[in-house]
């Protein structure tokens, strides 16, 4: 039995994960963190029957007898939460976006020193993982691409974790070619997007989007577009997150990308 603590337990994805963990035969909900509902029973806070788990206000107070922390909080809290769990010898699954490549390097180093596993994905949807795997394969043969990141008008972090992860992992394949150097463009350089790990990334923030990520590869007279669209439900992220939670205790150091887990072996 794997004992799980969920940070962001009353949030959009966190609440769906709470219900899924409570229903799983091989997982046990051992802790829940949500500052706005601290002191309440997590079952009651989600509109159901008492679950016997009191919500904590901070991760540090919810890690006793916990094997894995699942974090779906905010870009402001996730780094501290992750490092706190590692210091307690607790494996971590990071579903929160906003961390940079430099921060992931710090997490990897700390996790290796502590001998615990951390699994992070910008998107734990199974179809998003397959889209990323396809993009990594395409980049081996197609040298020029750009990324478009779509999300709701209220999403504060740019680019999305899905787009950032894609850019940083594409960089491990190769550096993309750019037709016109950015310092030679005629007009505002910002119109060419932000450079993330060598890739140009364009973040759109408009009503009606949840999270969509598109990578466009181009060759003369042909294009390949790989796109993932998320709907209005957190359901797509639950199965992948729980897959990661089951795998994390057996790993050491950082693993980035759900596709890495799905395609191993």
matplotlib code that plots the C-alpha trace (Angstrom):
import matplotlib.pyplot as plt

x = [0.0, 1.4, 0.6, -0.2, -0.4, -2.0, -1.0, -3.7, -6.2, -9.3, -8.2, -9.4, -7.1, -6.3, -10.0, -10.2, -7.1, -8.4, -11.4, -9.3, -6.9, -9.7, -11.2, -7.9, -7.1, -3.4, -3.2, -4.1, -4.8, -2.5, -2.5, -4.0, -2.9, -5.0, -4.5, -8.0, -9.6, -7.1, -8.5, -11.4, -11.9, -11.0, -14.1, -16.4, -14.5, -15.2, -18.9, -18.9, -18.6, -15.8, -12.6, -10.7, -8.0, -7.6, -6.4, -3.1, -2.2, 1.4, 3.2, 5.7, 2.8, 1.3, 4.3, 4.2, 4.1, 3.8, 5.4, 4.6, 3.6, 1.5, 1.7, -1.0, -0.6, 0.8, 4.1, 4.6, 4.5, 5.6, 9.4, 9.3, 6.8, 9.0, 12.2, 10.4, 9.2, 12.7, 14.2, 11.7, 12.7, 9.3, 9.0, 7.3, 5.0, 4.9, 1.9, 2.2, 3.6, 6.0, 9.3, 12.3, 15.1, 17.4, 15.0, 14.5, 18.3, 18.3, 15.5, 17.3, 20.5, 18.6, 16.6, 19.8, 21.4, 18.3, 17.9, 14.3, 12.4, 10.7, 8.5, 7.5, 5.4, 4.0, 0.9, 0.0, -2.5, -1.7, -2.4, -0.2, 2.6, 2.2, 2.2, 5.5, 7.0, 6.1, 7.6, 10.9, 11.0, 10.2, 13.0, 15.6, 14.8, 13.2, 15.5, 13.1, 10.2, 8.3, 5.9, 2.5, 1.0, -2.7, -4.4, -7.2, -6.9, -6.4, -3.5, -0.6, 2.4, 3.9, 4.6, 2.5, 4.4, 3.5, 5.1, 8.2, 8.8, 8.5, 11.0, 13.5, 13.3, 13.5, 16.7, 18.2, 17.6, 19.0, 18.9, 16.4, 17.4, 16.1, 15.6, 16.2, 18.3, 16.3, 18.5, 17.9, 14.1, 12.4, 10.0, 9.6, 11.6, 8.9, 6.7, 8.9, 8.0, 10.2, 13.2, 12.9, 15.8, 16.5, 12.9, 10.6, 7.5, 4.4, 1.9, -1.8, -4.0, -7.7, -11.1, -12.3, -8.9, -7.9, -4.5, -3.4, 0.1, 1.2, 4.6, 4.9, 7.8, 8.6, 10.5, 10.3, 6.8, 5.6, 4.7, 4.0, 1.8, 1.6, -1.1, -2.6, -5.9, -7.3, -10.9, -12.7, -12.4, -9.4, -10.1, -7.4, -4.7, -5.7, -4.6, -1.2, -0.6, -1.4, 0.8, 3.6, 2.7, 3.0, 6.4, 8.0, 9.0, 11.1, 13.2, 16.0, 16.5, 14.3, 12.3, 10.8, 7.8, 5.1, 6.2, 9.5, 7.6, 5.3, 8.0, 10.5, 11.4]
y = [0.0, 3.4, 6.2, 9.5, 13.1, 15.6, 19.2, 21.4, 18.8, 21.0, 22.4, 21.6, 18.6, 17.9, 17.2, 14.6, 13.0, 12.8, 10.9, 8.6, 7.7, 7.0, 4.6, 2.8, -0.6, -0.1, 3.5, 5.1, 8.8, 9.7, 13.5, 16.5, 20.1, 23.1, 26.4, 27.7, 24.6, 23.8, 22.0, 20.5, 16.8, 16.4, 14.3, 16.9, 19.8, 18.1, 17.7, 14.0, 11.8, 12.3, 10.6, 10.7, 13.0, 16.5, 19.0, 20.7, 24.2, 23.3, 20.4, 20.0, 19.2, 16.5, 14.2, 11.7, 8.1, 9.4, 7.7, 10.1, 13.8, 14.8, 18.5, 20.4, 23.8, 26.9, 28.2, 30.1, 27.0, 24.0, 24.5, 24.8, 21.9, 19.7, 20.4, 19.9, 16.5, 15.5, 16.6, 14.3, 11.4, 11.5, 10.9, 13.6, 13.8, 17.4, 18.3, 22.0, 24.2, 27.1, 25.5, 26.3, 24.1, 25.5, 24.6, 21.1, 20.7, 21.7, 19.2, 16.4, 17.1, 17.2, 14.0, 12.1, 13.1, 12.1, 8.9, 9.6, 9.8, 12.8, 12.6, 15.8, 16.5, 19.6, 17.5, 14.1, 13.4, 10.2, 11.8, 14.8, 12.4, 10.7, 14.1, 15.0, 11.6, 12.2, 15.7, 14.4, 11.8, 14.3, 16.7, 14.1, 14.5, 17.9, 20.8, 23.7, 24.2, 26.6, 26.1, 27.7, 27.6, 28.2, 28.7, 30.6, 34.4, 34.0, 31.6, 33.6, 31.5, 31.6, 29.5, 26.6, 23.7, 21.6, 24.0, 24.7, 21.0, 20.3, 23.1, 22.0, 18.3, 19.2, 21.1, 17.7, 16.4, 19.4, 23.2, 24.3, 26.3, 29.9, 31.5, 35.1, 35.8, 37.4, 40.4, 41.0, 41.0, 44.1, 45.1, 44.3, 41.3, 40.3, 39.4, 36.3, 35.0, 34.0, 31.9, 28.9, 26.4, 27.5, 27.2, 30.1, 29.8, 31.9, 32.0, 32.9, 33.7, 33.9, 32.8, 29.4, 27.7, 25.3, 24.1, 23.4, 22.9, 22.8, 22.3, 23.2, 21.6, 23.1, 22.0, 23.6, 23.1, 20.9, 21.2, 18.8, 20.0, 18.0, 19.4, 18.4, 19.9, 19.6, 19.8, 21.4, 18.4, 17.3, 13.7, 13.3, 14.0, 11.5, 8.2, 9.6, 11.2, 8.0, 6.0, 8.3, 8.1, 4.3, 4.5, 7.3, 5.3, 2.9, 5.7, 8.0, 11.5, 13.4, 11.9, 14.5, 13.6, 11.0, 9.7, 8.7, 6.3, 5.1, 4.3, 2.7, -0.9]
z = [0.0, -1.1, 1.3, -0.5, 0.6, -1.9, -1.8, -3.4, -2.3, -2.7, -6.1, -9.6, -10.1, -6.5, -5.6, -8.4, -7.2, -3.7, -4.9, -7.1, -4.3, -1.9, -4.5, -5.3, -3.8, -3.7, -2.5, 0.8, 1.4, 4.3, 4.1, 2.4, 2.2, 1.4, 3.2, 2.7, 4.2, 6.9, 9.9, 7.9, 7.1, 3.4, 2.7, 4.1, 2.4, -0.9, -0.2, 0.8, 3.9, 6.4, 5.3, 8.5, 7.1, 8.5, 6.0, 6.9, 6.1, 5.1, 3.6, 6.5, 8.8, 6.6, 5.7, 8.6, 7.4, 3.8, 0.8, -2.0, -2.1, -5.1, -5.7, -7.6, -5.9, -7.5, -9.0, -5.8, -3.5, -5.5, -5.1, -1.3, -1.1, -3.2, -1.3, 2.1, 1.0, -0.2, 3.1, 4.8, 2.5, 0.7, -3.0, -5.0, -8.1, -9.5, -11.5, -10.8, -13.6, -13.4, -12.4, -14.6, -15.9, -13.2, -10.5, -11.8, -11.7, -8.0, -7.3, -9.1, -7.1, -3.8, -4.6, -5.5, -2.3, -0.3, -2.3, -3.3, -6.5, -8.1, -11.2, -12.9, -15.9, -17.4, -18.3, -16.8, -19.6, -21.4, -24.8, -23.9, -23.1, -26.5, -28.2, -26.4, -27.4, -31.0, -30.9, -29.5, -32.3, -35.0, -33.7, -34.5, -38.2, -38.5, -37.6, -37.4, -35.0, -32.8, -29.9, -29.3, -25.8, -25.4, -22.0, -20.2, -19.9, -16.1, -16.1, -14.6, -15.5, -19.0, -20.8, -19.5, -17.8, -20.8, -23.2, -21.0, -20.5, -24.2, -25.1, -22.5, -23.6, -27.3, -26.4, -25.4, -28.9, -30.8, -31.0, -33.6, -36.6, -36.9, -40.3, -39.4, -36.2, -33.5, -33.3, -37.1, -37.2, -38.5, -35.7, -32.1, -31.1, -28.7, -31.6, -32.2, -28.7, -25.8, -26.2, -23.9, -24.0, -27.6, -28.9, -29.7, -27.5, -28.0, -25.1, -25.9, -23.0, -24.0, -22.7, -23.8, -23.6, -20.8, -21.8, -25.3, -26.6, -30.3, -31.8, -35.5, -37.5, -40.9, -44.0, -47.4, -48.8, -45.9, -42.2, -39.3, -36.4, -33.2, -30.9, -27.6, -26.4, -22.9, -22.0, -19.1, -16.7, -14.6, -15.4, -18.1, -15.5, -12.9, -14.4, -15.4, -12.0, -10.2, -12.5, -11.5, -7.8, -8.0, -9.8, -7.7, -4.6, -6.7, -8.3, -7.3, -8.7, -11.1, -14.0, -16.4, -18.5, -18.2, -21.6, -20.1, -17.8, -20.5, -22.9, -20.6, -21.3]

ax = plt.figure().add_subplot(projection="3d")
ax.plot(x, y, z, "-o")
ax.set_aspect("equal")
plt.show()
